[in-house]
Amino acid sequence: MPALPSSSPFPQALAACADLWRGDELGAADGPARPTGHAALDAQLPGGGWPVGALTELLQPAPDAPLWPLLLPALAAAVAEREAPVVLVGPPHEPFGPALAGAGLPVQALLWVRAGTAAERLWACEQALRCAGAAAVLAWLPQARAAELRRLQLAAARHAALLFVLRPEADREGASPARLRLRVAPSEGRPDQLDVQVLKRRGPPMAAPLALPARSAHMAALLAAASRRRRMAVPDAASAGGGATVLRLDPRRPRRTDFQEAGHALAGAVVAA
């Protein structure tokens, strides 16, 4: 298509439309957004954060790939503000309690739902979104289809919930109704770093991923302190003829909470120690 001549009134008319969105620019958010806690990422997202009442899809190379450092700031803020739990549907492993608590998300605020089949996970996710007492929902749905994701998108919109759906990176080329879609993966050769790339947003895709810390500041400080203690303990143990001192952090399991005692809709499906 030939370019419009400089004398054409159309470019000036378009520039005067404040509500006009150009495809090569970052668009405005359609609704409220919650800051991610990462300034560099907020600058790349419409509204400056995670969309509230919309589906955010996170693609990972493996189900157990690092994820919590990306989501912890927003989840901790949502729990503190709403005094409501974060619902985990089908996570691949138990979260490490001390690390979450150190970042402001107490394990008592987690409701872990074990659901074996894809249908059970979808049902649990929909029920959690309908609960006004849920601050956010994280669901691992590797087998979800586009039509099923649209149902979750509608449920999140009706109840103004934070919804994160975790899916395999292999689904990257498939269609998705998600308002926001990101790829999250460990950085090659940098265990302390996450590569986060926005694949879908109201605006152009990102050309290169962002480098975000793979550990919270609190967890990094704990690991540094443990490393120093190990270095100090090894010479003492050697001089005494014993083995090196081993330091262990005792992970705590999510336990029965006030949310469950109050008759939460998902209490029957929650695993409690």
Secondary structure by P-SEA (a helix, b strand, c coil): ccccccccaaaaaaaaccccccccccccccbbbbbcccaaaaaacccccccccbbbbbbbcccccccccccaaaaaaaaaaccbbbbbcccccccccaaaaaaccccccbbbbbbccaaaaaaaaaaaaacccccbbbbbcccccaaaaaaaaaaaaacccbbbbbbccccccccccccbbbbbbcccccccbbbbbbcccccccccbbbbbbcccaaaaaaaaaaaaaaaaaaaaaaaaccccbbbbbbbbccccccccccccccccccccc
